[in-house]
Amino acid sequence: MTEMDGPLTTPCNIQICEVSCDSFRIMWDMNPEDTARATHFFIDLSRKESKDPNRFKHRDVPTKLVAKAVPLPMAVRGHWFLSPRTEYCVAVQTAVRQPDGDYLVSEWSQVVEFCTGDYAMEHLQQLLDKAKGSAGRLLKFTVFYRNQQPDYFDYVRKECGGLMRPALKDNSGSHGSPINAKLQGVFFSCNTEFDTGLPPNDSPYGPLRFQIPAGLLLNPDICLYFADFYCMYTAYHYVVLVLAPVGSEGDTFCRTRLPMLDLSSNPFLTYTAPQRQGEEPLYCHASDVILEVLFTEPVHLDQGSVEQISGHHQLMSLTTANAKKDPSCKVCNISVGR
């Protein structure tokens, strides 16, 4: 057996770099002889939570990732098998294709774990462009509101001195949204009914509603950011926006991660300054999507009022708490991991 026919050494020192929401680069150490001989690389990639890693053998090629040998590091990308914020296990195997079509292969390398990243700004811009097509016309509104159970408001009064404190955003919506489980805030709604111009009478979040004048949360001292666009296997869609006071911690977090929107000119939520003395500012919201507005600072109950809603309290199953995005929707998905 010649040196060229001898066994391939096992790849070692596996390194992962340049990780994004749907791609990464991988490299490893090989001896010079193997580098010259290898014709293919086999990449075994599986989600960490999978109980069965389903590692393939060379006879199963090409049931998983098979690539012609290229200079390392090698790029691995594809939204059909990589998702944002997901832990993966990866191992590699080098191979030499024989004249008869079979492969001479190395042993599998050690398994290395890594986690994919959030949506980058370019991915959020794609999502924003899609959301713009669903926003509809702008409708006037005058208040932001937040529905909760009586126990919530009792707690805020007794334990927090009347201050609704920011809470960590859950994992609802797009899995790759940079604010999920990272940004704190207080959620508000602002959608109104077509016929009345007022907030709806029903809510799945609770029978008590806190209302606050729109200008206290939306004004020239506030930065507006786009954070997500999703649906939950329904015909209607949600747009998540962030309101952060200029220079605040929330503003700093969002500035490098989320697309900023022009307060006076965007399809979702606008503030128009008074044109003449004595006029009031004009506030408008998109009519064809449900807006979820995250305000990044504490809000005191004294800034508004808490009242019982007149309609029936809907089922909590209609809330978006930790709701998963429909990965098959062509309206709100983009060509990266969901």
C-alpha positions in Angstrom: 0.0 0.0 0.0 1.5 3.3 -1.1 1.4 6.5 1.0 -1.4 7.8 -1.2 -3.4 4.7 -0.4 -2.8 4.9 3.4 -5.4 5.9 6.0 -6.3 9.5 6.4 -5.6 11.1 9.8 -8.5 12.2 12.0 -9.2 16.0 11.7 -8.4 17.8 14.9 -8.5 21.2 16.5 -11.9 22.0 15.0 -12.6 25.8 15.0 -15.8 27.7 14.2 -15.7 31.3 13.3 -17.7 34.1 11.5 -21.0 32.7 12.9 -24.2 34.4 11.7 -27.9 33.5 11.9 -27.6 31.1 9.0 -23.9 30.5 8.2 -20.5 29.8 9.7 -17.0 29.0 8.7 -15.2 25.9 9.9 -11.6 24.9 9.8 -9.4 22.1 11.3 -5.9 20.8 11.3 -4.7 18.2 8.7 -1.2 17.0 8.0 0.2 18.2 4.6 -0.2 14.8 2.9 -3.9 14.7 3.7 -4.4 18.2 2.6 -2.9 17.3 -0.8 -5.0 14.1 -1.1 -8.4 15.0 0.2 -11.1 15.4 -2.5 -14.1 15.9 -0.2 -15.2 17.0 3.2 -18.2 15.5 5.0 -19.9 17.7 7.6 -22.2 16.2 10.2 -24.4 18.9 11.5 -27.2 18.4 14.0 -29.1 20.4 16.6 -27.7 20.0 20.1 -31.1 19.2 21.6 -31.5 16.2 19.2 -31.3 12.9 21.2 -30.1 11.1 18.1 -27.3 13.0 16.3 -27.8 10.7 13.3 -24.2 10.8 12.3 -23.9 9.6 8.8 -21.2 7.3 7.4 -19.5 7.7 4.0 -21.7 5.0 2.5 -24.7 7.4 3.1 -23.3 10.2 1.1 -24.9 12.6 0.2 -27.6 12.4 2.9 -25.9 15.3 4.8 -23.4 18.0 3.9 -20.9 16.9 1.4 -18.4 19.4 -0.1 -15.5 19.2 -2.5 -12.3 19.9 -0.7 -11.6 23.7 -0.6 -9.0 25.8 1.3 -10.0 26.2 4.9 -11.8 27.9 6.6 -14.8 26.6 4.6 -18.1 28.4 4.6 -21.2 26.5 5.5 -24.5 28.4 4.8 -28.1 27.6 4.1 -31.4 28.7 5.7 -32.9 25.3 4.9 -30.8 23.6 7.7 -29.6 26.5 9.9 -31.8 28.6 12.2 -31.0 31.7 14.3 -30.1 31.3 18.0 -29.9 27.6 17.8 -27.2 25.3 19.3 -25.6 22.9 16.9 -23.1 20.0 17.1 -20.7 19.6 14.3 -18.1 17.0 13.3 -16.0 16.6 10.2 -14.5 13.8 8.1 -12.1 14.1 5.3 -12.3 11.8 2.3 -10.6 10.8 -0.9 -12.8 9.7 -3.8 -11.6 6.5 -5.4 -11.7 5.6 -9.1 -14.6 3.2 -8.4 -16.6 5.9 -6.8 -16.2 4.8 -3.2 -14.5 6.9 -0.6 -11.4 6.4 1.5 -12.4 8.3 4.7 -10.8 9.4 7.9 -12.3 8.8 11.3 -14.8 11.4 12.5 -13.4 14.3 14.4 -14.4 15.2 17.9 -17.8 17.0 18.1 -17.8 20.7 18.6 -20.7 22.8 19.7 -21.7 26.3 18.7 -24.7 28.6 18.6 -25.9 30.6 15.6 -26.5 34.3 15.9 -29.4 36.8 15.7 -30.7 38.4 12.6 -28.2 40.9 11.3 -29.3 44.4 10.2 -29.5 43.3 6.6 -32.0 40.5 7.6 -34.1 42.9 9.6 -34.2 45.2 6.6 -35.6 42.4 4.5 -38.2 41.7 7.2 -39.0 45.5 7.4 -39.5 45.6 3.6 -42.0 42.7 3.8 -43.8 44.4 6.7 -44.2 47.6 4.8 -46.3 45.8 2.2 -48.8 44.7 4.9 -49.1 47.9 6.9 -52.1 49.4 5.2 -53.2 53.0 5.6 -52.6 55.1 8.7 -55.3 55.8 11.3 -55.3 58.4 14.0 -55.0 57.4 17.7 -54.6 59.3 20.9 -53.6 56.8 23.6 -51.3 53.9 24.2 -52.9 51.1 26.3 -51.9 48.0 28.2 -54.3 45.4 29.5 -53.5 43.2 32.4 -55.1 41.1 35.2 -56.1 42.9 38.5 -53.3 41.1 40.3 -50.7 42.8 38.1 -51.9 46.3 38.9 -52.2 45.5 42.6 -48.6 44.3 42.5 -47.4 47.5 40.7 -49.2 49.7 43.3 -48.1 47.8 46.4 -44.7 46.5 45.5 -43.4 48.9 42.9 -44.7 52.2 44.1 -47.0 52.5 41.1 -44.1 52.0 38.6 -44.6 49.5 35.7 -41.0 48.3 35.4 -39.5 46.9 32.2 -39.4 43.2 31.8 -37.3 41.0 29.5 -38.9 40.5 26.1 -40.0 36.8 25.6 -39.1 34.6 22.7 -42.3 35.2 20.7 -42.2 36.1 17.0 -39.2 35.5 14.8 -36.6 33.4 16.5 -33.8 35.6 15.2 -35.1 38.9 16.4 -32.2 40.6 18.4 -34.5 41.8 21.1 -35.8 38.4 22.1 -34.7 37.6 25.7 -32.2 40.5 25.5 -34.1 43.8 25.7 -36.3 44.9 28.6 -39.4 47.1 28.2 -43.1 47.6 28.9 -45.4 46.5 26.1 -48.2 48.7 24.9 -50.8 48.6 22.1 -52.2 51.4 20.1 -54.5 49.8 17.5 -58.0 51.3 17.2 -61.3 50.1 15.9 -62.2 51.3 12.4 -65.7 52.4 13.3 -65.0 54.2 16.6 -61.3 55.3 16.4 -61.0 54.0 20.0 -59.1 51.0 21.4 -61.1 47.7 21.1 -63.4 46.7 23.9 -61.9 43.2 24.2 -58.4 42.0 25.2 -56.8 38.6 25.8 -54.4 40.0 28.4 -56.9 41.1 31.1 -60.0 43.0 32.0 -58.2 46.1 33.3 -56.7 48.6 30.9 -54.0 51.3 31.6 -54.2 54.2 29.1 -51.6 56.9 28.7 -51.7 59.9 26.4 -49.8 59.1 23.2 -47.4 62.1 23.5 -45.9 60.8 26.7 -44.4 57.8 24.8 -44.2 59.1 21.3 -42.5 62.5 20.8 -39.3 64.0 19.3 -37.2 62.9 22.3 -38.0 59.2 21.4 -36.2 56.9 18.9 -38.4 54.5 17.0 -37.0 51.1 15.9 -38.4 48.1 13.9 -37.9 44.8 15.6 -40.0 42.1 14.1 -42.8 41.0 11.7 -44.6 37.7 12.2 -47.8 35.8 12.4 -49.1 32.8 14.4 -50.8 30.6 11.7 -53.4 33.4 11.2 -54.3 35.8 8.4 -53.4 38.8 10.4 -49.8 39.9 11.2 -47.9 41.5 14.0 -45.2 44.2 13.9 -43.0 44.8 16.9 -41.7 48.3 17.4 -39.4 49.7 20.1 -39.7 53.2 21.6 -36.5 54.3 23.4 -35.7 57.7 24.8 -32.8 59.3 23.0 -29.5 58.3 24.6 -31.1 55.8 26.9 -29.7 52.3 27.5 -32.5 50.9 25.3 -31.5 53.4 22.5 -27.9 52.3 22.8 -28.9 48.6 22.5 -31.1 49.1 19.5 -29.0 51.6 17.5 -26.6 48.9 16.3 -29.1 46.1 16.0 -32.4 47.4 14.7 -33.4 49.6 11.7 -34.4 53.0 12.9 -37.6 54.5 11.6 -38.4 58.2 10.9 -40.9 59.3 13.5 -42.8 61.4 11.0 -42.6 59.2 7.9 -42.9 55.4 8.2 -45.8 52.9 7.5 -46.4 51.8 11.1 -46.4 54.5 13.8 -46.0 58.2 13.3 -45.7 61.5 15.1 -46.5 64.7 13.3 -45.6 68.0 15.0 -48.3 70.7 15.2 -48.3 72.9 12.0 -49.8 75.9 13.7 -49.9 77.5 17.1 -52.6 75.9 19.3 -52.7 72.7 17.3 -52.1 69.3 18.9 -49.6 66.7 17.5 -51.0 64.0 15.3 -50.4 60.4 16.1 -51.2 57.5 13.6 -50.9 53.7 13.5 -50.9 51.2 10.7 -54.4 49.8 10.1 -53.7 46.3 8.7 -51.2 45.0 11.2 -51.3 44.6 15.0 -48.6 46.7 16.6 -46.8 45.6 19.7 -44.9 48.6 21.0 -42.1 48.0 23.5 -41.2 51.1 25.6 -37.8 50.6 27.2 -38.3 52.8 30.3 -40.5 52.4 33.4 -43.9 54.0 33.2 -45.8 55.3 36.3 -49.5 54.6 36.7 -50.0 58.3 37.6 -49.2 59.1 34.0 -52.4 57.6 32.9 -55.5 55.8 34.2 -56.6 52.3 34.8 -60.2 51.3 33.9 -62.3 48.2 33.4 -62.9 47.4 29.7 -66.5 47.1 28.6 -66.1 44.0 26.4 -65.7 40.4 27.3 -62.2 39.2 28.4 -61.0 36.9 25.7 -59.1 33.6 26.2 -55.5 33.9 27.2 -54.7 31.4 24.3 -55.2 34.5 22.0 -52.2 36.2 23.5 -48.8 36.3 21.8 -46.8 35.3 24.9 -43.9 33.1 23.7 -45.9 32.5 20.5 -44.1 30.7 17.7 -43.9 32.2 14.2 -45.5 30.3 11.3 -42.4 29.2 9.3 -44.5 28.5 6.2 -46.0 32.0 5.8 -44.8 33.6 2.6 -45.8 37.0 3.8 -43.6 37.4 6.8 -40.7 35.0 6.3 -37.4 35.9 4.7 -34.7 33.7 3.1 -32.7 33.1 6.3 -33.5 30.9 9.3 -36.9 31.5 10.9 
